Amino acid sequence: MTTSASEQIALVTGATSGIGKVTARELVRRGYHVILLARDAAKAARVRQKFQQLAASGQRVDVLLCDISDLSQVRRAAEEFIQRYHRLDLLVNNAGLIFGKERETSADGYEMTLATNHLGPFLLTSLLLPALERSEAARIVNVASEGYRIAKPRLHDLGQKENYSAWRQYGNTKLYNILFTQELARQLRTRGIGNVVTNSLHPGVVASGFGSASGGLTSWFTKLAAPLLLTPEEGARTSIFLATDPIGGQVSGGYFDKQKAVPVKHEFTAPAKARQLWQETERLVGQEFFGE
């Protein structure tokens, strides 16, 4: 497959529902060559078909199948991406879930919220970094959440084997998204990689399907609160802003809410903690981020 040098290539995870779907759709409308990373082949095919109708003549929308919680699938998908496209201009790590009252584990034996929201995106970003470096000006957008405020992380127990709480673990992983962004920005600067920037964001409290996997009280609360929540269109605004606005290419390591940079207020945000989290994550995924 060939792509023209002028066409911007974007990969969006969790691109078949909620704010990920809206983000991908708006990128298609802006002329991007969008690749939808999704785990459900039939659903992805339907979304791709709809988006292809919005695309200009010669503009493609593609699908890359992957369950982001399964690290072997992440490795295969990244390899397939690099073989097919070579370059990546925009990576939107959007996929994220909250799981239920009972602690579940991934194919690799890791707690599912951690695997889906943090380990998978970390490994995917690492494996796609060579493609991002081939872009003139690449962006990595990580969808976090103000849920980080309830985080109480334990670096020795990222998978919450002790005292598991679905909401606490969701908050933990959203804090990890922010810390990953901050540490990645720092390491890119340290290595003199000036053509790749990364930022994270809070989308707002969005009426999407992310809580449906959790069942029980979480699912009930999500349905009850739906009239008070943002639409996926509203929730995707800051993702699209960081992906396409000039400001999104000038800042790195920022955390944004309502399209504005805001401070991260948590006792765990010291750079030393971010580095510890980074090293522990490398250990869990079995790979150094920069492949050194």
C-alpha positions in Angstrom: 0.0 0.0 0.0 1.3 3.4 -0.8 0.5 6.8 0.8 1.3 10.2 -0.7 3.9 12.2 1.2 1.3 15.0 1.8 -1.4 12.8 3.2 -1.3 12.7 7.0 -1.5 9.2 8.5 -3.4 8.8 11.7 -4.0 5.7 13.9 -6.8 5.9 16.4 -7.4 3.1 19.0 -10.8 2.4 20.3 -12.1 3.9 17.1 -15.4 2.1 16.7 -17.4 3.7 19.5 -17.6 6.8 21.8 -15.1 9.6 21.5 -12.7 7.4 19.6 -15.2 7.0 16.8 -15.9 10.7 16.7 -12.2 11.6 16.7 -11.6 9.2 13.8 -14.6 10.5 11.9 -13.4 14.1 12.2 -9.9 13.3 11.1 -11.4 11.6 8.0 -13.3 14.8 7.4 -10.1 16.8 7.7 -8.4 14.6 5.0 -6.3 12.3 7.1 -5.7 8.7 6.0 -7.2 7.1 9.1 -6.5 3.6 10.4 -9.0 2.3 12.9 -7.5 0.0 15.5 -10.3 -2.2 16.8 -10.8 -5.7 18.2 -14.3 -6.4 16.7 -13.8 -7.1 12.9 -17.5 -6.8 12.0 -18.0 -3.6 13.9 -14.8 -2.1 12.5 -15.9 -3.0 8.9 -19.2 -1.2 9.4 -17.5 1.9 10.8 -14.9 1.9 8.1 -17.6 1.7 5.4 -19.5 4.7 6.9 -16.3 6.7 7.2 -15.2 5.8 3.7 -18.3 7.5 2.4 -17.2 10.8 4.1 -13.7 10.5 2.5 -12.6 12.4 -0.5 -11.8 10.7 -3.8 -8.6 8.6 -3.3 -8.6 9.1 0.5 -8.6 5.8 2.4 -9.9 4.5 5.7 -8.3 1.3 6.9 -8.8 -1.2 9.7 -6.1 -2.8 11.9 -7.4 -5.5 14.2 -6.0 -5.7 17.7 -7.2 -6.3 21.3 -5.1 -3.6 23.0 -5.1 -5.6 26.3 -3.3 -8.6 24.6 0.4 -7.7 24.3 1.1 -10.3 21.6 -1.7 -8.8 19.5 -0.2 -5.3 20.1 3.2 -6.6 18.8 1.6 -8.2 15.7 -0.5 -5.1 15.0 2.5 -2.7 15.3 4.6 -5.0 13.0 1.7 -5.1 10.4 1.3 -1.3 10.6 5.0 -0.6 9.9 5.0 -3.1 7.0 2.0 -1.5 5.5 2.5 2.3 6.1 6.1 2.9 7.2 5.3 6.4 8.6 2.9 7.6 11.2 2.0 11.3 11.8 -0.6 11.0 14.5 -1.3 8.3 17.2 -4.4 8.8 19.3 -4.3 6.4 22.3 -8.0 6.6 23.0 -9.1 3.0 24.0 -10.0 2.8 27.6 -12.4 0.9 29.8 -13.4 0.4 33.4 -14.0 -3.2 34.4 -16.3 -4.7 37.0 -16.5 -5.5 40.6 -14.6 -8.7 40.1 -11.0 -8.5 39.2 -10.4 -9.8 35.7 -7.1 -10.7 34.0 -5.8 -10.3 30.4 -4.3 -12.9 28.1 -0.9 -12.1 29.7 -2.3 -12.5 33.2 -2.4 -8.7 34.0 -5.4 -7.0 35.6 -7.6 -5.9 32.6 -8.0 -2.2 33.4 -4.2 -1.9 33.6 -3.6 -4.0 30.5 -6.2 -2.0 28.4 -5.6 1.5 29.6 -1.9 1.5 30.3 0.2 -1.5 29.3 -1.2 -1.9 25.8 -1.0 1.8 24.8 2.6 2.0 26.3 3.8 -0.9 24.2 2.0 0.2 21.1 3.5 3.7 21.3 7.0 2.2 21.9 6.7 -0.1 18.8 5.3 2.6 16.6 7.9 5.2 17.6 10.2 4.4 14.6 7.2 5.2 12.3 6.4 8.4 14.2 10.1 9.5 13.9 9.8 9.2 10.1 7.1 12.0 10.2 8.1 15.6 9.8 6.0 16.5 12.8 4.3 13.6 14.7 1.9 13.9 17.5 0.9 11.3 20.2 -2.4 12.1 22.0 -3.2 10.2 25.1 -6.8 10.3 26.4 -6.6 10.4 30.2 -9.3 11.6 32.6 -9.9 13.8 35.7 -10.5 10.4 37.3 -6.8 10.5 38.0 -7.6 12.5 41.1 -8.9 9.4 42.9 -5.8 7.4 42.1 -3.8 5.8 44.9 -1.1 3.9 43.0 1.1 1.2 44.4 4.2 0.8 42.2 4.8 -2.7 43.7 1.3 -3.7 42.8 0.2 -2.0 39.6 -2.4 -4.8 38.9 -4.1 -4.2 42.3 -3.8 -7.8 43.5 -4.4 -6.4 47.0 -7.7 -4.6 47.7 -9.0 -4.4 44.2 -11.5 -1.6 43.4 -12.7 -1.0 39.8 -13.0 2.8 40.1 -9.7 3.1 42.0 -7.9 1.1 39.4 -9.5 3.2 36.6 -8.3 6.4 38.3 -4.8 4.8 38.7 -4.6 4.0 35.0 -5.7 7.5 34.0 -2.9 8.9 36.3 -0.5 6.5 34.5 -1.6 7.9 31.1 -0.6 11.4 32.3 2.7 10.3 33.9 3.5 8.3 30.8 2.9 11.4 28.7 5.0 13.6 30.9 7.9 11.2 31.0 7.7 10.4 27.3 8.0 14.1 26.5 11.0 14.4 28.8 12.7 11.4 27.3 12.1 12.6 23.7 13.6 16.0 24.6 16.6 14.3 26.3 17.2 12.2 23.2 16.9 15.2 20.9 13.8 13.8 19.1 12.2 17.1 18.3 9.8 16.0 15.6 7.6 14.0 18.0 5.4 15.6 20.7 2.9 14.1 23.1 0.1 15.5 25.2 -2.7 14.0 27.4 -6.2 15.3 28.0 -9.4 15.0 30.0 -12.3 14.5 27.6 -15.0 15.5 30.1 -17.5 13.0 31.6 -18.8 11.5 28.4 -22.0 9.4 27.7 -20.3 6.5 25.9 -20.1 2.7 26.3 -16.9 2.6 28.3 -18.6 1.7 31.6 -20.8 -1.0 30.1 -18.2 -3.7 30.5 -18.2 -3.2 34.2 -21.8 -4.3 34.9 -23.5 -3.8 38.3 -23.5 -0.4 40.0 -21.1 1.2 37.5 -23.3 0.3 34.5 -26.4 1.4 36.4 -24.8 4.7 37.4 -23.6 5.4 33.9 -27.2 5.0 32.6 -28.7 7.1 35.4 -26.2 9.9 34.8 -26.4 9.9 31.0 -28.6 13.0 30.7 -26.0 15.0 32.6 -23.0 13.8 30.6 -21.3 15.2 27.5 -22.0 13.7 24.1 -19.2 11.9 22.4 -19.0 14.8 20.0 -18.4 17.2 22.9 -16.0 14.8 24.5 -13.8 14.4 21.4 -13.2 18.2 21.0 -10.0 18.3 23.0 -8.6 15.1 21.3 -9.3 16.7 17.9 -7.8 20.0 19.1 -4.5 18.4 20.2 -4.4 16.3 17.0 -5.0 19.1 14.5 -4.5 22.6 16.1 -1.0 24.2 15.7 -0.8 24.5 19.5 -1.0 20.7 19.7 2.3 20.6 17.8 4.1 23.2 19.9 3.6 21.8 23.4 4.8 18.5 24.7 4.0 16.8 28.0 0.9 18.9 28.7 -2.4 17.9 30.2 -5.4 19.6 28.6 -9.1 20.1 29.6 -11.6 22.0 27.4 -8.7 22.7 24.9 -6.6 24.5 27.5 -3.5 23.3 29.4 -4.2 22.7 33.1 -2.1 21.6 36.0 -2.1 18.0 37.3 -2.8 18.0 41.0 -1.7 14.8 42.6 1.0 13.9 45.1 2.3 11.2 42.8 3.4 13.5 40.0 7.0 13.9 41.0 9.4 13.1 38.0 11.1 10.4 40.1 7.7 8.6 40.4 7.0 8.9 36.7 10.4 7.3 36.0 9.7 4.5 38.4 6.4 3.9 36.8 8.1 3.9 33.3 10.6 1.3 34.4 8.0 -0.9 36.0 5.9 -0.7 32.9 8.9 -1.7 30.7 9.4 -4.7 33.0 5.7 -5.8 32.7 5.6 -5.4 28.9 9.0 -7.1 28.5 10.5 -4.3 26.5 12.5 -1.2 26.9 10.5 1.7 25.4 13.3 3.0 23.2 14.6 -0.5 22.4 18.1 0.2 23.7 
